[in-house]
Amino acid sequence: MKTALVCGAGGFIGSHLVKRLKREGFWVRGVDLKYPPFADTEADEFIQGDLRDMHICKQAIDRQFDEVWQLAADMGGAGYIFTGDNDAEVMHNSVQINLNLLEACRQGNTRRIFYSSSACVYPEYNQLEPDNPKLEESSVYPAAPDSEYGWEKLFSERIYLAYGRNHGMEVHIARYHNVFGPEGAWNDGKEKAPAAICRKVAETPEGGTIEIWGDGQQTRSFLFIEECLEGSTRLMRSDWSGPVNIGSDEMLSINQLATMAMQIAGKQLLINNIPGPLGVRGRNSDNRLIAEKLNWAPSQPLIRGLEKTYAWVEAQVNASQAP
Ligand code: NAD
């Protein structure tokens, strides 16, 4: 039986990944500070522990896993990573996790490791226009991410690549672009735009007003969790090791995303654009490299994933409002 270690198995992507690996027949060990908040973990074993602690990393990597997935990070949506209030913690915590984990993998003779990087590594100067952002993988240098979260991801990518070169490890790096779906943060300050917008739409009665940060013209693309896992598992089992975008190239403005959520909910609401933490002006996934190397692209339109996410968020809102 194949074995996998999932670091960050209590988080959004990690908990969905555990389910997928179990469906594929893996024996899975998860590690996280916390258990998944919205459903029981499907991992065969779950270590509740802090990966900043080398002892926990060694406990987690006590055998040669077929696949080690590193998704653990101190992260959140714009309200968490773009305010500046959490910069030192974000950088310190995530770098320490990655340093420890790589060293434990080296000592445990791990062959194949996946690292979840982010679109936040790309330079701000290529994302100043909402309509034509440049996010080709090679455009990451000269480096100028717009957040410390992005700088940490870029630095950590380099540590993974260096361990790959120097210690014969097979490293696979995905630069994720705004992954969303059910069972993700929706109301704890770490939620990202799709869940936050679904929550606001679900909470607001017909004819009411929702608040959207910025002028709403900032653009993004959003990848549904199932597509993310398909791209990630293909990357992990490929012979391509350079960082590659895993995202959707269906770009839209944040106000358009809000309108799509209203359409799904069958509600007419007004949008009030207010000041708030934003990030770059325009961002979209450039999928040419992944198409070339893995012959893969996401297959479903955004609205299919948003329908499933809205239904889940609406159920959370209703449950939280129940007497
Ligand atoms: P998440 O916050 O839901 O999951 C991260 C998990 O890491 C959390 O459960 C957290 O408890 C755990 N963790 C943090 N510090 C830890 C520690 N010291 N020890 C053990 N566990 C610890 O985030 P996610 O959306 O599932 O993202 C997974 C990965 O993908 C992260 O590395 C993130 O930076 C990256 N990523 C995600 C997105 C996205 O849109 N979701 C986009 C780009 C990159």
Boltz pocket constraint, residues with backbone or C-beta under 6 A from the ligand:
constraints:
  - pocket:
      binder: B
      contacts: [[A, 7], [A, 8], [A, 9], [A, 10], [A, 11], [A, 12], [A, 13], [A, 14], [A, 31], [A, 32], [A, 33], [A, 34], [A, 49], [A, 50], [A, 51], [A, 52], [A, 70], [A, 71], [A, 72], [A, 73], [A, 74], [A, 75], [A, 76], [A, 93], [A, 97], [A, 116], [A, 117], [A, 118], [A, 119], [A, 175], [A, 176], [A, 177], [A, 178], [A, 179], [A, 180], [A, 192]]
      max_distance: 6.0
